[in-house]
Amino acid sequence: MSITIIPFDEGESHLNWLDFTAALAKGHQLPKAEIADTFLYRGKDTLLNRAAWIDGLGLAVKSATIFPGNPDKGTPMVNGGVSLYGDQDGLLEALVDFHLVTKWKTAGDSLLAATRLARPDSRNILIVGAGTVGRSLRQAYGAAFPEATFTIWNRTTAKAEAFAAEFPGMQVAEDLETAVKAADIVTSATMVTEPILKGEWLQPGQHIDLIGAYRPDMRETDDTALQRASVYVDSFDTTIGHIGEIEIPLQSGALKRDEMIADYYDLGAFQRRSDDEITLFKNGGGAHLDLMTSRYILDAWNAAD
């Protein structure tokens, strides 16, 4: 049996954001994933393996090497790949580029929620954070909301301006509070540990998409935002007890577990209940999403042959 090797550019040329959200939805109709993470360390260097097994979809191991000294040598800090195995026989089917899987998993995860929770007439989308993920979000949200105008905010204005230059028509926000108040959708991908999005800024009918926080000490919004909004997550298992955005307010009592409405294994509950409702989604990632993404990429690759 031959093994398919899928590099970034060739693999991405076959992908479609809306088709991908449909694939993620379908993946959550299958039996719940079994997931596990392992870490190995050498000084500041790290090897992270994230494994997932979904009955009916297969198995995947996503390996990431994080070498902080690499940029000084002209080499990317994060590298890796995804090994995808067959559901029926466990045979290795494909090796998929790490960055391709990560890009589509991260932005597509948020897009699935937005297509169900944001108002369909959303026209003003604010991206907070001018990094690599922000660029992926611009592409993903642009596919689902083609008539929307986009604004970018970043702590360093020069980086926001460089970001905006890549996307004709994008505006640069100088004041975050003003930009949040004017947005229909706010999607945030920053590396902050202290909240930068204040709940008092939120407006009726908004959808808030939170991506950046992934450690127990990280969060992008304050307690007020969570208390004013209807809270959803992609997975209870990978957010509760793991990510500060959710765990810190749970521990303090600012957020109660029964106030969290649903994760993707109850996708039917991802429905906006009124035009004035503020919805908030926490994108936590997870190996099961890497598996769903890799399977979609391989299926699209094979369909294009």
DRENFIVO-200435 format. One line per 4 residues: number of its first residue (from 1); their letters; for each residue z negated, x negated, y of C-alpha. Coordinates in steps of 0.001 Angstrom, whole numbers, plus 500000, padded with zeros to 6 digits. Each point is the difference from the previous one (the first is absolute). Layout:
// DRENFIVO-200435
NUM = a = Z X Y | ...
//
This chain:
// DRENFIVO-200435
1 = msit = 500000 500000 500000 | 500971 498594 503403 | 497476 499923 502823 | 501119 501305 503402
5 = iipf = 499126 497764 502951 | 499956 501871 503320 | 499952 497900 503193 | 499083 501465 503388
9 = dege = 503294 500564 501800 | 502027 501132 497011 | 497225 502281 498817 | 499365 501588 503388
13 = shln = 503679 500857 500490 | 499664 502747 497376 | 496834 501645 501359 | 499425 503125 502081
17 = wldf = 496701 500907 501663 | 500098 503740 499322 | 501088 499522 496384 | 497119 497578 499632
21 = taal = 497394 502476 501252 | 501316 502462 497423 | 499549 497341 497316 | 496406 499378 501117
25 = akgh = 499274 503725 499860 | 501476 500194 496507 | 497969 496996 498876 | 496784 501783 500938
29 = qlpk = 500902 502892 497693 | 499622 497658 497024 | 496647 499177 498379 | 497656 498123 502294
33 = aeia = 500556 496270 500115 | 497706 497414 498476 | 499682 497099 502439 | 498275 496617 500114
37 = dtfl = 499936 497025 502371 | 499171 496359 499241 | 499484 497079 502381 | 500114 496240 499471
41 = yrgk = 499077 497490 502708 | 500476 496323 500844 | 498395 499274 503327 | 501799 502196 502536
45 = dtll = 502868 500769 497605 | 500060 503244 498010 | 501844 501517 497073 | 499764 503798 499941
49 = nraa = 501256 502032 497060 | 500174 503793 500345 | 500802 501869 496797 | 500781 503660 499383
53 = widg = 500935 502124 496992 | 501317 503535 500356 | 500811 501905 496826 | 503631 501060 500326
57 = lgla = 500910 497431 502660 | 499097 496626 498548 | 497908 496999 500946 | 500114 497570 502890
61 = vksa = 498214 496825 501013 | 500377 498978 503633 | 499057 496354 500532 | 499344 498661 503475
65 = tifp = 499258 496423 500970 | 498323 499579 503384 | 500086 496395 501225 | 498792 499911 503653
69 = gnpd = 501264 496440 500507 | 503610 500843 499193 | 501135 500985 503531 | 499169 496485 501194
73 = kgtp = 502564 498770 497442 | 502608 502570 500968 | 499331 502133 496922 | 498838 503661 499953
77 = mvng = 496275 500472 499460 | 500402 502910 497553 | 502359 499848 497029 | 500264 501628 496614
81 = gvsl = 501875 502421 497819 | 499670 503174 497967 | 500491 500130 496233 | 501041 503471 498840
85 = ygdq = 499597 500976 496349 | 501455 502887 498003 | 497901 503061 499263 | 501002 500401 496350
89 = dgll = 500157 496402 498800 | 498213 497845 502572 | 503041 497731 500324 | 500546 498197 503285
93 = ealv = 502716 501928 501843 | 500127 498462 503454 | 498676 497383 502386 | 499964 501475 503495
97 = dfhl = 499565 498126 503278 | 496386 500216 501173 | 500847 500600 503651 | 502466 502783 499159
101 = vtkw = 497399 501901 497970 | 497290 499473 502610 | 502177 501122 502908 | 501162 503230 498390
105 = ktag = 496658 500796 498367 | 498063 499621 503243 | 502293 501895 502365 | 501071 502578 497418
109 = dsll = 496377 500783 499150 | 499385 500981 503626 | 503328 501779 500356 | 499279 502334 497091
113 = aatr = 496840 501201 501749 | 501720 500332 503359 | 502805 502152 498601 | 497356 502461 498811
117 = larp = 497289 499753 502653 | 501749 499232 503288 | 501609 502819 501949 | 503705 500183 499114
121 = dsrn = 500815 500100 503710 | 498215 496686 500680 | 502056 498100 502560 | 497733 497258 501376
125 = iliv = 498897 497354 497500 | 497665 497153 500960 | 499846 496863 497868 | 496834 497945 500488
129 = gagt = 500477 496404 498934 | 503197 497961 500402 | 499940 498202 496676 | 502147 500145 496885
133 = vgrs = 498531 503320 498863 | 500661 501534 503413 | 503695 499210 499606 | 500039 501660 496585
137 = lrqa = 498322 503059 501486 | 502663 500217 502706 | 502692 500109 497323 | 498159 502472 497770
141 = ygaa = 498938 502446 502710 | 503439 499777 501573 | 501508 501290 496762 | 497703 503043 499823
145 = fpea = 499862 500735 503739 | 503494 499025 501215 | 499637 501751 503366 | 496698 498332 500883
149 = tfti = 499478 497422 502716 | 497831 496991 499146 | 497431 498034 501981 | 498362 496734 498948
153 = wnrt = 496576 498708 501066 | 498605 496605 499146 | 497086 497967 501335 | 502489 497304 501007
157 = taka = 502602 501660 502202 | 502597 497282 499400 | 499998 500790 496289 | 500413 503702 500745
161 = eafa = 502942 499210 502254 | 501631 497874 497300 | 499463 502827 497531 | 501540 502582 502334
165 = aefp = 503033 497791 500588 | 500884 500380 496313 | 500197 503796 500276 | 502125 501402 502838
169 = gmqv = 498222 502705 501973 | 496476 499020 498976 | 497424 499943 502791 | 497090 497592 500427
173 = aedl = 496597 501524 500766 | 497715 498069 502314 | 496949 502242 499582 | 498984 501078 496493
177 = etav = 497981 503057 501051 | 502888 501421 502030 | 502446 499336 497171 | 497787 501665 497367
181 = kaad = 499508 503093 502152 | 503782 500371 500437 | 500923 499580 496314 | 500668 502614 497342
185 = ivts = 499561 497389 497263 | 497928 496822 500226 | 500588 497462 497228 | 497767 496933 500126
189 = atmv = 500316 496709 498125 | 497616 497479 501530 | 497556 497447 498623 | 497003 501113 502060
193 = tepi = 496463 500374 498715 | 498714 502007 502964 | 501675 503369 500754 | 502683 499946 502668
197 = lkge = 501048 503678 499667 | 497421 502299 501572 | 499472 503533 498774 | 499566 501291 503532
201 = wlqp = 503646 499072 500664 | 501419 502202 497256 | 501955 503108 500958 | 500465 503321 498146
205 = gqhi = 502860 499910 497528 | 500152 496235 499570 | 500415 498128 496728 | 498177 496663 499699
209 = dlig = 501176 497478 497392 | 497688 497053 499287 | 501268 496987 498083 | 498432 496783 501223
213 = ayrp = 496476 500058 498554 | 499772 498747 496416 | 496617 498238 499810 | 496494 501513 500029
217 = dmre = 499414 498675 503544 | 503224 501332 501525 | 500749 503246 501805 | 502451 501107 502700
221 = tddt = 498393 503296 501082 | 496497 501027 500970 | 497762 502707 498542 | 501085 502551 502583
225 = alqr = 503615 499801 498847 | 499022 500693 496402 | 497746 502875 501055 | 502678 501665 502119
229 = asvy = 502743 499686 497402 | 500842 501353 496570 | 499714 496867 497853 | 502363 499104 497148
233 = vdsf = 500450 496800 497979 | 502597 498733 497566 | 497377 499333 497320 | 496290 500705 499910
237 = dtti = 499615 497209 497431 | 501480 497267 502199 | 498458 501046 503326 | 496463 501254 499324
241 = ghig = 497731 497037 499349 | 502706 497528 500988 | 501303 500490 503549 | 497804 500093 503079
245 = eiei = 502111 502696 501672 | 498573 502483 497511 | 496970 498296 498476 | 498138 499088 503212
249 = plqs = 499867 503607 501314 | 499178 501282 496507 | 497036 497645 499785 | 498761 500902 503489
253 = galk = 500407 503735 499414 | 502567 500362 502781 | 502475 501170 497336 | 499093 501966 496882
257 = rdem = 501889 499691 496746 | 500696 503731 499798 | 501606 499833 503454 | 502800 497861 498603
261 = iady = 502617 502564 499058 | 502224 498364 497381 | 501802 496961 498682 | 503513 499855 498590
265 = ydlg = 498896 501247 496587 | 499510 503343 501771 | 503196 499789 502000 | 500229 503773 500361
269 = afqr = 497016 499822 502352 | 501959 497781 502419 | 500938 502856 502296 | 499438 500409 503715
273 = rsdd = 497950 503160 500554 | 500726 500581 503690 | 502028 498550 502863 | 496766 498886 501689
277 = eitl = 498462 498275 496984 | 499503 496236 500253 | 500872 498378 496684 | 498966 496473 499032
281 = fkng = 501305 498021 497023 | 498586 496739 498656 | 502549 497834 498225 | 498034 497909 497533
285 = ggah = 502773 498633 497822 | 499283 499335 496339 | 501697 498587 496931 | 501096 503446 498821
289 = ldlm = 502142 500268 503148 | 501492 496577 499282 | 500985 501292 496572 | 501563 503180 501381
293 = tsry = 501852 497953 502616 | 501301 497446 497514 | 501231 502719 497671 | 501829 501699 502890
297 = ilda = 501598 496687 501000 | 501185 499315 496432 | 501326 503547 499586 | 501935 499713 503269
301 = wnaa = 501340 496602 498936 | 501202 501321 496661 | 501533 503114 501582 | 502072 497808 502314
305 = d = 501572 498018 497151
//
